[in-house]
């Protein structure tokens, strides 16, 4: 069976929050995974403690926390990232960013 | 623009019985009117009860003074009664509740002065707090609120000036005095620490000194300090205190896993302004001239602040080092990637340790449960 790196949804209604998990592909989305290697908060955060000019130009940010060494290990042993995780890992520079990501 | 606070006599429209036109006329007309018109909901036969009569009598005679108030002075019932006895300025508005005191608020001038010193003269919050005798948290709040007010003025938003005026007229205020500023509040107060709640019976041999440092260690269940170290610390207590306050991350840690906590420090270290104790101690030991004292005090404060700034800069640098910022070209957002560690140490044996990344499995979240208060009850500054 395939091991995948994917997101599992936590948080409440209208407040999504994702754990980046390593799990068996056929297991349920929110079931207990093999390992949690990070988190992703898709709700954009406004940067604070800025001067007025900075606040006008500052971009909202999304937080990702990731254990790079564990991610590399799981990729190395053949775990397949899902589409959204591929994008996140691409941002972190762990996989090649490509435009046509599968599912 | 008109000043925020006005200083003129204002008639009190909050007390309808005392408003000027109705005072005399309504009482005279009461007796001449038919019974039912004045108290239509009452089934009492008598036109006025005794208590109502007493009330109106009081309103006409003793309470007549309360009709007008001088802005900047309180118009409390108690203060009138106390003034008759020669005691002025009682902050208790309710004669029946002697435990309630109305605390004074910052006057307009003091507020502006705080803002000027922090923002224009670039003094530190700590220094301004000591100079004007206002709590550090309040100083910070004043700066934030004045900034907010300025921004609202720039944007052309309406300010609640009548409200501010009314409040400043009603409650006592702390005036600004450049020489010998009046104490607005205690600036060196210390909240009770959770660890000091239990009563501990701790036998100590008579031959040994037992001081605040030792008490803190007992409360936090840390082993007693070694004699050599204790003797070394006791030589120069001010130096010991500043060493701890300037490097709070070096405080010894006790306990394991979830129960890990820092050793409870003596009150001299935990108070908001430990440098004041140090300078006082120095004064007592070596009496100096006033100019000299001020110089030493400023130098100490400067050193404290520099250490504080350095610590903040280092912690920000460390945080920045752990964060990678990515700005994709086609995205409206920036992505901040933090490094975390997934290992046996962080996840724990059962995988539920709070130090591990991610939301936990098998740990119930009570935030939708009845009776869980989600409104923050305190602000950490």
Interface residues (C-beta under 8 A of the other chain):
Chain A: X10 X11 X12 X17 X19 X20 X21 X32 X33 X35 X36 X37 X38 X39 X44 X52 X59 X60 X61 X62 X63 X64 X65 X66 X67 X68 X70 X91 X92
Chain B: X151 X324 X325 X326 X327 X328 X332 X333 X334 X335 X336 X337 X338 X339 X340 X341 X342 X347 X356 X357 X358 X359 X361 X362 X367 X368
